[in-house]
Amino acid sequence: MISKPLKLGFLASGNGSSARAIVAAARAGTLDAEPRLLVSNNRSAPALAFAAEQGIAALSVPTQADPPAADARLAEAMTAHGVELIVLSGYLRELGPQIQARYAGRILNIHPGPLPQFGGHGMYGRRVHEAVIAAGVAESGIVIHLVDGEYDRGPAIARRTVPVEPGDTAETLEARVTGLEPGFFVETLSRIAAGEIVL
């Protein structure tokens, strides 16, 4: 059950651009949400420093040495902080079975290209835009989807098309898509909070 305000947890491996935009919207009162916790697998992630500056609980949970222990710690930390909905903001690790089971249907990821055509294992960041350009399609897109046990296969809850312009390279397309992602995440969470999207 997801109540209002949305009680959000974030997972970020780097800068956490979408998390920053979501926190800013919540602080400004334009998004009915409470940021509760930000977790990174990377101790030096700028997202952790950002969360601390914002007075949001910040936790580093490395995953490589002992994935099952990290999975359990992550699930327990989210629960302990009252998180009801988890937002992935550039989190470059596969989620374990405990966090997926505890938050089934309540973990959101944003993907920088059309799904399912440009998703799956290894399809993240610049690689997605390279594949879109190589395919010669007229449109790319942004998809916010629920996370399940397979990369980029969970049900899509919101999509936005992004035209591929003449002369686009992977770099120019990436810059345009990346610039749209944080605002689209805020907009989608606002629709969840308003009851327009039911998870």
LINHUQUI-V765601 format. One record per residue. N is the residue number from 1. RES is the residue in one small letter. PHI is phi in radians with two decimals (NA if undefined). OMEGA is omega in whole degrees, -180 to 180 (NA if undefined). BURIAL is I if it has 16 or more other C-alpha atoms within 10 Angstrom, else O. Layout:
((N RES PHI OMEGA BURIAL) (N RES PHI OMEGA BURIAL))
//
This chain:
((1 m NA 178 O) (2 i -1.94 -179 O) (3 s -1.82 176 O) (4 k -1.90 -7 O) (5 p -1.09 178 O) (6 l -1.06 -180 I) (7 k -1.71 -166 I) (8 l -1.77 166 I) (9 g -2.05 -178 I) (10 f -2.18 171 I) (11 l -2.12 -177 I) (12 a -2.50 177 I) (13 s -1.75 -176 I) (14 g -2.36 -174 I) (15 n -1.35 -180 I) (16 g 1.17 -175 I) (17 s -1.03 179 I) (18 s -1.16 177 I) (19 a -1.03 180 I) (20 r -1.07 -179 I) (21 a -1.15 -180 I) (22 i -1.18 177 I) (23 v -1.08 180 I) (24 a -1.06 180 I) (25 a -1.16 178 I) (26 a -1.14 180 I) (27 r -1.16 -179 O) (28 a -1.40 -180 O) (29 g 1.45 179 O) (30 t -1.61 175 O) (31 l -2.29 -178 I) (32 d -1.42 -174 I) (33 a -2.62 175 I) (34 e -2.13 173 I) (35 p -1.20 -174 I) (36 r -1.83 -173 I) (37 l -2.80 170 I) (38 l -2.16 -179 I) (39 v -2.13 174 I) (40 s -2.25 172 I) (41 n -1.43 -175 I) (42 n -2.02 -176 I) (43 r -1.02 -177 I) (44 s -1.75 -179 O) (45 a -1.10 176 I) (46 p -1.00 179 I) (47 a -1.06 179 I) (48 l -1.14 179 I) (49 a -1.13 178 I) (50 f -1.05 -179 I) (51 a -1.04 -180 I) (52 a -1.06 179 O) (53 e -1.08 -178 O) (54 q -1.53 -179 O) (55 g 1.30 178 O) (56 i -1.76 179 I) (57 a -0.97 -177 I) (58 a -2.25 -174 I) (59 l -2.47 175 I) (60 s -1.75 178 I) (61 v -2.24 177 I) (62 p -1.07 -174 I) (63 t -1.95 -169 I) (64 q -1.25 -173 O) (65 a -1.18 -176 O) (66 d -2.56 -176 O) (67 p -0.96 180 O) (68 p -1.10 179 O) (69 a -1.17 178 O) (70 a -1.12 179 I) (71 d -1.04 -180 I) (72 a -1.11 -179 O) (73 r -1.12 179 I) (74 l -1.11 180 I) (75 a -1.07 -178 I) (76 e -1.21 180 O) (77 a -1.14 179 I) (78 m -1.07 180 I) (79 t -1.13 -178 I) (80 a -1.08 -180 O) (81 h -1.65 175 O) (82 g 1.24 -180 O) (83 v -1.23 177 I) (84 e -1.97 -178 I) (85 l -2.45 -177 I) (86 i -1.85 179 I) (87 v -1.95 174 I) (88 l -1.55 -178 I) (89 s -2.15 -177 I) (90 g 1.20 179 I) (91 y -1.67 -170 I) (92 l -1.75 176 I) (93 r -2.35 176 O) (94 e -1.26 180 O) (95 l -1.40 -179 I) (96 g -1.45 -175 I) (97 p -1.16 -178 I) (98 q -1.20 -180 I) (99 i -1.15 179 I) (100 q -1.16 -180 I) (101 a -1.21 -176 O) (102 r -1.17 -177 O) (103 y -2.02 -180 I) (104 a -1.00 -180 I) (105 g 1.32 -177 I) (106 r -2.36 175 I) (107 i -2.12 -177 I) (108 l -1.95 175 I) (109 n -2.19 175 I) (110 i -1.99 -178 I) (111 h -2.08 -172 I) (112 p -1.54 179 I) (113 g -2.99 180 I) (114 p -1.10 176 I) (115 l -2.02 5 I) (116 p -1.53 -171 O) (117 q -1.00 -173 O) (118 f -2.09 179 I) (119 g -2.27 178 I) (120 g 1.92 -175 O) (121 h -1.02 178 O) (122 g 1.46 -179 O) (123 m -1.68 178 I) (124 y -2.61 176 I) (125 g 0.97 -176 I) (126 r -1.01 -178 O) (127 r -1.04 180 O) (128 v -1.10 -177 I) (129 h -1.19 175 I) (130 e -1.08 -179 I) (131 a -1.18 178 I) (132 v -1.09 180 I) (133 i -1.09 -179 I) (134 a -1.11 -178 O) (135 a -1.34 178 O) (136 g 1.23 -179 O) (137 v -1.37 -177 O) (138 a -1.44 -177 O) (139 e -2.34 166 O) (140 s -1.83 -180 I) (141 g -3.12 175 I) (142 i -2.23 -180 I) (143 v -2.20 170 I) (144 i -1.79 -174 I) (145 h -2.39 174 I) (146 l -1.33 -179 I) (147 v -1.60 172 I) (148 d -2.22 -173 I) (149 g -1.31 -179 O) (150 e -2.07 180 O) (151 y -0.98 170 O) (152 d 1.06 -177 I) (153 r -1.87 -180 O) (154 g -1.16 -177 I) (155 p -1.01 177 O) (156 a -1.34 177 I) (157 i -1.96 178 O) (158 a -2.73 179 I) (159 r -2.36 172 I) (160 r -2.39 179 I) (161 t -1.47 178 O) (162 v -2.28 -178 I) (163 p -1.10 170 O) (164 v -1.58 -176 I) (165 e -1.45 174 O) (166 p -0.96 180 O) (167 g 1.47 178 O) (168 d -1.05 169 O) (169 t -1.96 176 I) (170 a -1.01 -178 I) (171 e -1.20 -178 O) (172 t -1.24 178 O) (173 l -1.15 178 I) (174 e -1.03 -179 I) (175 a -1.08 -178 O) (176 r -1.23 180 O) (177 v -1.14 -179 I) (178 t -1.05 179 I) (179 g -1.17 -178 O) (180 l -1.58 -172 I) (181 e -1.04 -175 I) (182 p -1.03 180 I) (183 g -1.13 179 I) (184 f -1.19 178 I) (185 f -1.15 178 I) (186 v -1.05 -180 I) (187 e -1.04 -179 I) (188 t -1.17 177 I) (189 l -1.12 176 I) (190 s -1.08 178 I) (191 r -1.19 175 O) (192 i -1.17 -180 I) (193 a -1.09 -180 I) (194 a -1.42 -179 O) (195 g 1.46 179 O) (196 e -1.32 174 O) (197 i -2.04 180 O) (198 v -1.89 -179 O) (199 l -1.54 NA O))
//
